[in-house]
Amino acid sequence: MRAIYLEQFNKPLQVLDLPDPTPNADGVVIRVEATGMCRSDWHAWAGHDSDIRLPHIPGHELAGTIAAIGNNVRNFAIGDRVTVPFVCGCGKCEFCLRGQAQVCPTQTQPGFSDWGSYAQLVAIHNADFNLIRIPDGVSTIAAASLGCRFATAYRGLVGRAKIQPDEWVAVIGCGGVGLSVIMIAKAFGAKVVAVDVGEASLDRAQEVGADFTINARETNAVAAILEITLDGAHVSVDAVGSEATANQAILSLRRQGRHVQIGLLTDDRTQIAMGRVISYELDLLGSHGMAAVDYPEMLALIEEGKLRPDLLVDRVIGLEEASLELPTLDQRPAVGMTIIDPALP
């Protein structure tokens, strides 16, 4: 198989011909037809994730068809169209048994703990527990866009913040995560203020439904949000992942508001405006993906056309182009999503 090969952190990537993976007894091998290029993959390339052992293949948002299957797999067959959460659970611990596999203590993650989907083939463990069938009405590209950004945004808003109609949502950052938040919030009847530092990103935010947009280079974003929402948002989302953007989001909330942290932070010791959290009785919520058991509700909304993650995809590129772009992902304006088709050069 052809795959993007990471031999050293923070160094150029290669596309190599490598041996095809084989499934373990409980696993499958998926022929990758689409895989998302996500900022989390850039964190992997930069060496920010301690689970990664070199050499490595990145990639964690994927969709395709089953090419090989282990002897113990009962619920799937060769040729099935499938996707998978970026967090795969063990299926046996207390968290998995109560439907919370996204925080499984022994979780595996393609592209992080295991070789990932920037390849023509990828092995997935514990298939009966973790695989998700792609409905006929959902395209492969749409399914690949769900694995990290869209599903994490969905669970963050719907499962964690429990968004309600007519509530205000403040979104800091309008890349793939932020645009997903906007689309989901609007589908659930909320009103959205979107913040970014790039006009192209803000234009895209308007296209997917943002009611107001704010350029944080030109305007005090917190003050503008407080004015627009008449005393603060009910829900805020940091879709970037920095101390500055997390605090922007928290300070944009009204009393007893809910903050959802989706953007990855590279330092666990981030300083947060805890005085505001206490005095306003704010809820701080993390969203670390979504368990396979929760996907059907989201997929049904996609089949019905109420959610259109495919509209967030700007480009489809091949492995060679992706190998050049991944190291510069932190320097590029985050406008929409890029999908990799491993069948392309």
C-alpha positions as CSV (number, residue, x, y, z in Angstrom):
1,M,0.0,0.0,0.0
2,R,1.0,3.6,-0.4
3,A,1.1,5.8,2.7
4,I,2.4,9.0,4.2
5,Y,5.4,7.9,6.4
6,L,6.5,9.9,9.4
7,E,10.1,8.9,10.5
8,Q,11.0,12.0,12.5
9,F,8.9,14.6,14.2
10,N,9.0,18.1,12.6
11,K,10.7,16.8,9.5
12,P,9.6,16.4,5.9
13,L,7.2,13.5,5.1
14,Q,7.5,10.8,2.5
15,V,5.0,8.8,0.5
16,L,6.2,5.2,0.5
17,D,5.1,1.7,-0.6
18,L,4.7,-0.3,2.6
19,P,3.4,-3.8,3.4
20,D,-0.4,-4.2,3.6
21,P,-1.7,-4.4,7.1
22,T,-3.5,-7.6,8.3
23,P,-6.4,-7.7,10.7
24,N,-6.2,-9.2,14.2
25,A,-8.9,-11.7,15.2
26,D,-11.3,-9.0,16.4
27,G,-10.4,-6.4,13.7
28,V,-10.7,-5.4,10.1
29,V,-8.6,-3.7,7.4
30,I,-10.4,-0.8,5.7
31,R,-9.6,0.3,2.2
32,V,-9.5,4.1,2.8
33,E,-11.5,6.0,0.2
34,A,-11.4,9.4,2.0
35,T,-9.6,10.7,5.1
36,G,-9.7,14.2,6.6
37,M,-6.7,16.4,7.1
38,C,-7.1,17.8,10.6
39,R,-5.0,20.1,12.8
40,S,-4.8,17.1,15.2
41,D,-2.7,15.4,12.5
42,W,-0.4,18.3,12.6
43,H,0.0,17.9,16.3
44,A,1.0,14.3,15.7
45,W,3.6,15.3,13.1
46,A,5.0,17.9,15.5
47,G,5.4,15.3,18.3
48,H,2.8,16.8,20.7
49,D,1.2,13.4,21.4
50,S,3.1,11.1,23.7
51,D,1.3,7.9,22.4
52,I,3.0,8.1,19.0
53,R,5.9,5.7,18.3
54,L,8.0,6.3,15.3
55,P,7.9,5.4,12.4
56,H,4.3,6.3,12.1
57,I,1.4,6.9,9.7
58,P,-0.9,9.8,10.6
59,G,-4.6,10.2,9.9
60,H,-7.7,9.6,12.1
61,E,-10.8,10.8,10.1
62,L,-11.6,8.0,7.6
63,A,-14.3,6.2,5.6
64,G,-14.1,3.4,3.2
65,T,-14.9,-0.3,2.6
66,I,-13.8,-3.4,4.6
67,A,-11.1,-5.2,2.6
68,A,-10.1,-7.9,5.1
69,I,-11.7,-9.2,8.3
70,G,-10.7,-11.1,11.4
71,N,-12.1,-14.5,12.3
72,N,-13.9,-13.2,15.4
73,V,-15.8,-10.4,13.7
74,R,-19.5,-11.1,13.5
75,N,-21.4,-7.9,12.7
76,F,-19.5,-6.8,9.5
77,A,-18.4,-8.3,6.2
78,I,-16.0,-7.6,3.4
79,G,-17.3,-4.8,1.2
80,D,-19.3,-3.0,3.9
81,R,-19.0,0.8,3.8
82,V,-17.9,1.9,7.2
83,T,-16.4,4.7,9.3
84,V,-15.0,4.8,12.8
85,P,-14.6,7.3,15.7
86,F,-11.1,8.6,16.1
87,V,-11.3,7.1,19.7
88,C,-11.8,3.4,19.6
89,G,-13.0,1.8,22.9
90,C,-12.1,-1.5,24.5
91,G,-15.8,-2.4,24.8
92,K,-15.4,-3.9,28.2
93,C,-14.6,-1.1,30.8
94,E,-17.2,0.8,32.8
95,F,-17.1,3.7,30.4
96,C,-17.6,1.7,27.2
97,L,-20.4,-0.3,28.9
98,R,-22.3,2.8,29.6
99,G,-21.8,4.3,26.1
100,Q,-18.9,6.6,26.8
101,A,-16.2,4.9,24.8
102,Q,-14.6,8.3,23.9
103,V,-13.1,8.4,27.4
104,C,-12.1,4.7,27.5
105,P,-8.9,4.3,29.6
106,T,-7.4,1.8,27.2
107,Q,-8.7,3.5,24.0
108,T,-6.8,3.2,20.8
109,Q,-6.7,5.9,18.1
110,P,-5.8,5.4,14.5
111,G,-3.1,8.0,13.6
112,F,-2.0,8.3,17.2
113,S,-1.6,5.0,19.2
114,D,-1.8,3.0,16.0
115,W,-0.9,3.6,12.3
116,G,-3.5,5.8,10.7
117,S,-5.5,6.5,7.6
118,Y,-3.1,8.6,5.5
119,A,-2.8,5.4,3.5
120,Q,-4.6,3.1,1.1
121,L,-5.3,0.6,3.9
122,V,-5.7,1.0,7.7
123,A,-6.2,-1.7,10.4
124,I,-8.9,-1.1,13.0
125,H,-9.2,-3.1,16.3
126,N,-12.3,-4.4,18.1
127,A,-14.4,-3.9,15.0
128,D,-17.8,-5.1,16.2
129,F,-17.7,-2.5,19.0
130,N,-16.2,0.5,17.1
131,L,-17.2,0.3,13.4
132,I,-20.2,2.3,12.1
133,R,-22.0,1.5,8.9
134,I,-22.4,4.4,6.5
135,P,-26.0,4.8,5.4
136,D,-26.7,4.7,1.7
137,G,-27.8,8.4,1.9
138,V,-24.4,9.6,3.3
139,S,-21.5,10.0,0.9
140,T,-18.0,8.7,1.7
141,I,-16.6,12.2,1.8
142,A,-19.3,13.3,4.3
143,A,-18.6,10.2,6.5
144,A,-14.8,10.9,6.5
145,S,-15.4,14.5,7.6
146,L,-17.3,13.3,10.7
147,G,-14.6,11.3,12.6
148,C,-13.0,14.1,14.6
149,R,-14.1,17.7,13.9
150,F,-17.8,17.3,13.1
151,A,-18.6,14.5,15.6
152,T,-16.7,16.2,18.4
153,A,-18.6,19.4,17.7
154,Y,-21.9,17.6,17.6
155,R,-21.3,15.9,20.9
156,G,-19.9,19.1,22.4
157,L,-23.0,21.1,21.6
158,V,-25.7,18.4,21.8
159,G,-24.4,15.9,24.3
160,R,-22.3,18.1,26.6
161,A,-23.7,21.7,26.4
162,K,-27.3,20.5,25.5
163,I,-27.9,23.4,23.2
164,Q,-31.4,24.7,23.1
165,P,-33.4,26.7,20.5
166,D,-32.9,30.5,20.5
167,E,-29.7,30.3,22.7
168,W,-26.7,32.3,21.7
169,V,-23.5,30.4,20.8
170,A,-20.2,32.1,20.5
171,V,-17.7,30.3,18.3
172,I,-14.0,31.3,18.5
173,G,-12.3,30.0,15.3
174,C,-13.9,29.2,12.0
175,G,-11.9,26.3,10.7
176,G,-13.3,22.8,10.3
177,V,-14.4,22.6,14.0
178,G,-15.8,26.1,14.1
179,L,-17.8,25.7,10.9
180,S,-19.1,22.4,12.2
181,V,-20.2,24.1,15.4
182,I,-22.0,26.8,13.4
183,M,-23.8,24.3,11.2
184,I,-24.9,22.1,14.1
185,A,-26.0,25.1,16.3
186,K,-28.2,26.5,13.5
187,A,-29.7,23.0,12.9
188,F,-30.8,23.0,16.5
189,G,-32.3,26.5,16.3
190,A,-29.6,28.4,18.1
191,K,-28.1,31.9,17.1
192,V,-24.4,32.1,16.4
193,V,-21.7,34.7,16.7
194,A,-18.5,33.6,14.9
195,V,-15.1,35.0,15.6
196,D,-11.9,34.6,13.5
197,V,-8.9,36.7,12.3
198,G,-9.4,36.0,8.6
199,E,-12.0,37.5,6.3
200,A,-12.2,34.3,4.2
201,S,-12.9,32.2,7.3
202,L,-15.6,34.7,8.4
203,D,-17.2,34.7,4.9
204,R,-17.4,30.9,5.1
205,A,-18.9,31.2,8.6
206,Q,-21.7,33.4,7.1
207,E,-22.2,30.9,4.3
208,V,-22.9,28.1,6.8
209,G,-25.3,30.2,8.9
210,A,-23.5,32.5,11.4
211,D,-25.8,35.3,12.4
212,F,-23.0,37.7,13.2
213,T,-19.2,37.6,12.4
214,I,-16.4,39.4,14.2
215,N,-12.8,39.9,13.0
216,A,-10.8,39.7,16.2
217,R,-7.9,41.6,14.6
218,E,-10.1,44.7,14.2
219,T,-12.6,44.5,17.1
220,N,-12.6,43.5,20.8
221,A,-14.3,40.2,20.3
222,V,-15.5,39.8,23.9
223,A,-17.0,43.2,24.0
224,A,-18.7,42.7,20.7
225,I,-20.2,39.4,21.7
226,L,-21.5,40.8,25.0
227,E,-23.2,43.6,23.1
228,I,-24.7,41.4,20.3
229,T,-26.0,38.8,22.7
230,L,-27.3,41.3,25.4
231,D,-25.0,40.2,28.2
232,G,-23.2,37.2,26.9
233,A,-23.6,33.9,25.0
234,H,-25.3,30.9,26.6
235,V,-22.7,28.6,25.1
236,S,-19.2,29.3,24.0
237,V,-16.8,27.1,22.0
238,D,-13.1,27.4,21.6
239,A,-12.5,25.8,18.3
240,V,-8.8,26.9,18.0
241,G,-7.1,25.7,21.1
242,S,-5.0,28.3,22.9
243,E,-4.9,30.1,26.2
244,A,-6.0,33.3,24.5
245,T,-9.0,31.8,22.6
246,A,-10.1,29.7,25.5
247,N,-10.3,32.8,27.7
248,Q,-12.0,34.8,25.0
249,A,-14.7,32.2,24.9
250,I,-15.1,32.0,28.6
251,L,-15.3,35.8,29.1
252,S,-17.9,35.9,26.3
253,L,-20.4,33.9,28.4
254,R,-23.4,35.2,30.4
255,R,-24.0,34.1,34.0
256,Q,-24.4,30.3,34.3
257,G,-23.2,29.8,30.7
258,R,-21.5,26.7,29.4
259,H,-18.1,26.7,27.8
260,V,-17.1,23.8,25.5
261,Q,-13.4,23.3,24.9
262,I,-12.8,21.4,21.6
263,G,-9.6,23.0,20.2
264,L,-6.6,21.0,21.5
265,L,-4.3,22.8,24.0
266,T,-0.6,21.9,23.9
267,D,-0.1,22.7,27.6
268,D,-2.2,21.2,30.4
269,R,-1.2,24.1,32.6
270,T,-3.2,26.7,30.6
271,Q,-4.3,29.7,32.7
272,I,-8.0,30.1,32.7
273,A,-10.1,33.0,34.0
274,M,-11.3,31.0,37.0
275,G,-12.4,34.1,38.9
276,R,-15.1,34.5,36.2
277,V,-15.9,30.8,36.3
278,I,-16.7,31.1,40.0
279,S,-18.5,34.4,40.1
280,Y,-20.7,33.6,37.0
281,E,-21.1,29.9,38.0
282,L,-19.9,28.8,34.6
283,D,-19.7,25.2,33.4
284,L,-16.5,24.1,31.7
285,L,-17.0,21.1,29.4
286,G,-14.6,19.1,27.3
287,S,-15.5,17.2,24.2
288,H,-13.2,14.4,23.2
289,G,-14.9,12.8,20.2
290,M,-18.1,10.7,20.2
291,A,-18.7,7.0,20.8
292,A,-19.8,4.8,17.9
293,V,-23.1,4.2,19.8
294,D,-24.1,7.9,19.4
295,Y,-23.5,8.1,15.6
296,P,-26.9,7.0,14.4
297,E,-28.7,10.1,15.6
298,M,-26.2,12.3,13.8
299,L,-26.2,10.2,10.7
300,A,-30.0,10.3,10.6
301,L,-29.9,14.2,10.5
302,I,-27.3,14.0,7.7
303,E,-29.5,11.6,5.7
304,E,-32.5,14.0,6.2
305,G,-30.4,16.9,4.9
306,K,-30.6,18.8,8.2
307,L,-26.8,18.6,8.5
308,R,-24.5,18.9,5.5
309,P,-20.9,18.2,6.5
310,D,-20.1,17.7,2.9
311,L,-20.6,21.4,2.3
312,L,-17.6,22.1,4.6
313,V,-15.2,20.3,2.3
314,D,-13.3,22.6,0.1
315,R,-10.7,20.3,-1.6
316,V,-9.9,16.7,-2.3
317,I,-6.2,16.0,-2.7
318,G,-3.8,13.0,-3.1
319,L,-1.2,11.6,-0.7
320,E,1.8,13.5,-2.3
321,E,0.1,16.9,-2.0
322,A,-1.0,16.0,1.6
323,S,2.6,15.1,2.6
324,L,3.7,18.6,1.6
325,E,0.8,20.4,3.2
326,L,0.6,18.7,6.6
327,P,3.8,20.2,8.1
328,T,2.5,23.7,7.2
329,L,-1.0,23.2,8.5
330,D,-0.5,25.5,11.5
331,Q,0.5,28.3,9.1
332,R,-2.4,28.1,6.7
333,P,-5.7,29.9,7.1
334,A,-8.3,27.4,8.3
335,V,-11.1,27.7,5.7
336,G,-13.2,24.6,5.4
337,M,-12.0,21.0,5.3
338,T,-9.5,19.2,3.1
339,I,-10.1,15.5,2.3
340,I,-7.4,13.1,1.1
341,D,-8.2,10.4,-1.4
342,P,-5.4,7.8,-1.2
343,A,-6.3,6.6,-4.7
344,L,-5.0,9.9,-6.1
345,P,-1.3,10.4,-6.7
